[in-house]
Amino acid sequence: MVEFSDCLLQMGLFDLRYQGMFNTWMNKQPDLPIAKKLDRLLVNQAWINSFPSSSALFLPHDFSDHTPCVLDLAMPLPISGTKPFKFFNYLTKHPKFLVTVEEAWVAAGSIATSLGELC
C-alpha cells in the first residue's frame, strides 16, 4: 500500500470528497463479514479547478459486493427559454447564406423542403 500511496502522490491524485458508505466493498459472508474502503474516485488539482464543488456519493450495497458511486459535478443546468432566439437579417445578404442553410438542412436529415411542411 505504501507504493500505491507513493504512486498516487507522484501523479497528483487524491480522493474526491465523498458522502455515503465508508466501506465500499464487503465479502457478503454473514458468518465472517469483512468490509473495506476499496473503491475511490480519484481526481487531480486540474479537476478541482474545473469542478470545485464536485463530490462523490457511494450508495448502499445492492447486488454487487462493491457499492455504486455517483459523481456529482455540481454544475448548474442550463435553463431553456431564458433568452429569445435572435436572427440578424444582415446574414441573409451574405453570398453563401442560402447554400450554407441548404447544406445544414440536408446534413440534419430533414425531408421537408420548407419550414411550412414541418408543422
N, C-alpha and C positions, 0 to 999 in steps of 0.2 A: 504494500500500500504506500510505502514511503516513495518508491519510484514513480508510482502513478501520481501522487501528490506533486512531486517534483516536475513531472511532465506537464500537468495542468498549470502549475506556476510558471514554467518556462513559456508555455503557449499563451499565457494571459487569460486563461479560462477560469471561471468561478461559477458557483451555483447562483441561479436567478432566485430572487426572494420567492418564497412559496408559502402556500397555506394548505390545509388539509392533512392527509395522512402523513405521519412522520415515517413510519416503516412502510416502504413501498413494495416489499416482497415478503411473502410468507410461504412456508412449506405446506400449509393446509393439512397438517397431520395433527389431529386432536390429541393424540397421546403425548407427542413431543413437539409442541408448537415452537417454531422459530420464526422470528420476524426481524428484518434488517432494512436499513436505508440503502438500497442498491441503485435505484433509478434517480436520475438527476436531470435537470435542464441546465446545461452549461452555456454560458454566454461570455462575451468579452466586453471591453470598455466601449468599443465601437457600437455594439448592440445597445448598451445602456445610453449612449449618446443619442441614438436614433429612436429608441423606445424607452424613455426614462421611467415611465410608470408601468411598464410591463411586469407581469407576475405569472407564476405557475400555480396551478391548483391540482393537487394529487387527490383523485377521487377514491372512494372506498373500493375494496376488493370486490370483484364480481365473479366472473367465470375464470379469470386467469389468476396465476399466483403473483402477478405484478399488478400494481394499481395503474389505471389510466392517468395520463397527465394532460391537462388542458392549458394551453398557452393563451394568456390574455394580453394582447398588445396595448390595451387601454388607449386606443386611438378613437377619437370621436368619429362617428359615422357621418358621411355627408348627408345633408338634409336636402332632399329633392324638392324642386319647385320654389326655392327661395329666391332665385334670380331668374328674371324673364329672359327668354331667348332673344338675342339681338341679331338682326341681319343688316349689314351695311350695304345699301343699294349700289354704292360705287363699285362693289365687287363684280357686278354684272357687266361692267364696262371693260373688264379685262378680256383680252382676245382669246384666252384659253378657258374662260369660265364655263361655257356650255359643254365643251369637250371634257373638262375635268369633272363636272357634275355627272355627265353621262357615264364616264368610266367608273366613278364611285357607285353609281346606281347599279351598274352591271355587276361590279365586284361584290356588292351587298347581296346579290342573288335575287333581286326583285323581278317579278314577271310583269309588273304594271308598267304601262307606258306613260302614265301621267299620274299626278297626285290624286286626281278625281277618282281613279279606279281603286284606290286603297280604301275608300270609305264604303 
